[in-house]
Amino acid sequence: MKTTLKKLAAIVLVSATVLSLAACSKGGSAKKVSKEDFVAKIEKEGFQTMDAGASEETDTKENVIAFSEEGLMVSYSIHNSKEGAKKQFDEMKESAEASKKSGEIEKLSTSSSKITASSAEQYLVVVYADDMTIAAMGTPDDSSKVDSVLKAIGVL
């Protein structure tokens, strides 16, 4: 009987360890890309780009906005510091969580480096890495296109 309980306990512990490792790797982390790589890759995906310059309001030193003919938009920002990028990401996360509570956002998923939000009209993904943030938007019907573009850029 003791042997059976020990075997059962061992199986439970091994299973819990495997599941916890799978849960940790699921979220993954975003990867930083340079402005030049972002522009080259997003233009290869058929987007038009516009250099939006620096912004004191958002503590950014580089901003690029990209638009597709289908109506997708991707915003790329390099902040003046890692802390500035983290602060903006955390503020977006708090705003998304408040919008979820108020019912404006129907589906919300967050991790330490990614926010995915969906409402009846909009699908949004925000990724953060080092001193970079990228926000990609489209309609809920465009969710797979948005995800595909972020993968093509190399941030997911």
Protein Blocks (a to p, Z undefined) as FASTA:
>chain_A
ZZmmmmmmmmmmmmmmmmmmmmmmmnopaddddfklmmmmmmmnopacddebjafklopa
bdcddddfkopacdddddfbfklmmmmmmmmmmmmmmmmmnomambdcddfkbccdddfk
bccddddehjaccdddddfklmmmmmmmmmmnopZZ
